[in-house]
Amino acid sequence: MIHTRHKPLEEILQMLSGATKVAVLGCGGCVAFYRTGGAAQVRELAEKLGEHLQVVSLGVSNRQCYLCREEELSGLGDAERIRKIARELEGFERLEEVEAVLSLACGVGVQNLAGLLELPVYPAQNTLFMGRRRVEGDFDIELCVGCGDCVLGYTGGICPVTRCSKSLMNGPCGGVFNGLCEVSRATGEEIPCAWVEIYRRLKKLGRLEELRRIREPRSHAASGIPRRVKVQEGAG
Amino acid sequence: MKVYSRFMESLRSSRFTVSGEIDPPKDANPAEVVEQVEALREHVVAANVTDNPIGDVIMCTLATCVIMQQHGLEPIYQATCRDRNRIALQSDVIGAAALGIRNVLALTGDHPRMGKSRDAKPVFDLDSVLLTRTLSTLRSGRNLSGEELARAPEFHIGVGLSPGVEPIEAEIIKLEKKIEAGAEFVQTQCIYDEKVMERLREETSHLDVPILPGIAPLRSLGMAKFMLANVPGISIPDEVMRRLESTRDLKETAIDIAAELVSAAKDYGFPGVHIMPVGMHMHVGEIIERSGVR
């Protein structure tokens, strides 16, 4: 799922400057699960914003990365569109007054919503990464950068593109110490060296020969440009 | 196999080969390079030029190498993957070869988060294994796009090794890949512990490539503590720490300790050493002399 972190209030106010009446819209997807952009966080943010401007409407939408088919919205104005995509909404009767929408969704959700509305849509969060909820320890961790050329089959199911600070392809660099990435010394965090983990995992699996093979440079031909995939017939 | 450089010629001979290291200045003053060159010239066959260690901005490797050549010291051009993608790396080493640079050392490079340019974009388009292979490909007369080069660059390819890191097997596997990719010589991270040297000898006995243990004089107890805290895989024996603590003449002790390590490298059968003087360029001659390797 997608991990996000709230932007500082000052930055949000800066973006919204010029608008006096806003709607705040959380997302029912990943950010609701992680409690960074669900109903409670929308309310909290609306309260803080309320000291500076009018939050005339607030609520949570369906997943903002997939709200509905565009044809379902055709002919509707922004207020009706917001009513249609929201799951829970307060102040919907005043939606016509809204001058800007603040979204607590990830960057995908914000862009999708912005594409559906005439009103300006602003992000309340910084989108961080695709990862998983912590299994142990205090951190959720990034697991996939969506590089488009998955190597997990050769690396014992541990992604070096994501989890090695240098995205190396051929083993640990000389910076590894006590099983940690060299960057740990700069940040003070304990970041495990992905290649030490890969080495240990492959050794355990009896597949160290995977580590002995020189892996080709990654191709950036596909990921260095805005990517798209053709929608399959019959898909959502 | 052709020999393009004095450094490689020395490694192929039975002579004990000593390489040094030049620290490029942060500013545009060539005199700072010249000063180090003059200190090293009579004592080392060639000297490495670092590529912006920990991402702190200093004079570029190429310019430093050229200044060295103008003053009669053969450069070993260190190329790292931190700041340059495969286009820039190929372009730079082709240019270096055109300027007569005959030794290139392929390194991964420190992460930019380690130094003062922490917000810089880390590139790492290639890694040290792939950079090594890229250098081999260029030398064989092709570039990575498959185009033929009428005149291929002529240089020898070196790689680094961190002999103290754990798990050592992963490090050795990576070294084997570098050799498969065309590495012709190895220079290691600094070693202060003869046990590490011994292990290095054992772990690499199956490899047919000259390995030069890295030796950096310990100028002070503070530096020793800094190295222990900041250089991965470093171990400094208690006895060495005690000598640094109790000495009345730090410089002399630093030279002695370094000389003993040079001598140990020879005893363990290494074909030479790589001395990183870290500011003690004026004393490299003394280190070698006291080691008795010549």
Interface residues (C-beta under 8 A of the other chain):
Chain A: S165 K166 S167 L168 M169 N170 G171 P172 C173 G174 G175 V176 F177 N178 G179 C181 E182 V183 R185 A186 T187 W195 V196 Y199 R200 K203 L208 L211 R212 I214 E216 P217 R218 H220
Chain B: C81 R82 R86 T108 G109 D110 H111 R113 M114 R118 P122 F124 D125 L126 D127 S128 V129 L130 R133 G160 L161 S162 V165 E166 P167 E169 A170 E171 I173 K174 E176 K177 E180 A181 Q189 N230 P232 G233
